[in-house]
Amino acid sequence: MGSKYPKYSDVDREGFLAIVRVHVKNTAHVALIEFAYDIAHESHHGQTRHCGRHYIDHPVEVAIMAMKELGISRWDIIVLALLHDVLEDDLKFSRHAEIVQWFGSDMLVSMELLSKKTGKNVYSEIRARGTLRDYVVKLLDALHNLRTLHACPPDKQKAILRRAKDIYMPYTWMLGARFGDEGRAYCAYLAKEFGVFTENRVK
């Protein structure tokens, strides 16, 4: 793939929290993010990705992308980045009440919105009722999947690249159109990054 995009592999808990403290100055918000990290770590325990790396690396790196690449300091976006696959991948997850208590009922709604289920089109639901937070996390999730494409089988690589052109790019422009200056700022960066994968790659 050869693109010179940022990489954040092998960031442990303390390393992640050090990055958080650079971007998030409110100590109460840092505590919320730390709790979300621990929930994600527990929920993805023992899970691996195609490349053999621990699955927890994926949501952690999505959260780091939000901070380092988009300059995000909103605790709720960082928390959702950490938790976006929990309901989908941990079939025994039973901490819904804690999610509501710590992060609010709207966080659980966002987690459910981003979770793939049989017969559900995540992108259609995001288009219908997604917030800026939902768009940003889903698009960063997709971008991270593109950046780690080399670890997938060839047929899956083609499918993901096709989605980049047919779905990710249009939803990036929706982010810019729907959410004012903040959405437009994120849109400009994400469109450029998705363009690395869509230009001259999808036939």
Secondary structure, 3 states (H helix, E strand, C coil): CCCCCCCCCCCCHHHHHHHHHHHCCCHHHHHHHHHHHHHHHHHCCCCECCCCCECCHHHHHHHHHHHHCCCCCCHHHHHHHHHCCHHHHCCCCCCHHHHHHHHCHHHHHHHHHCCCCCCCCHHHHHHHHCCHHHHHHHHHHHHHHHHCHHHCCHHHHHHHHHHHHHHHHHHHHHHHHHCHHHHHHHHHHHHHHHHHHHCCCCC
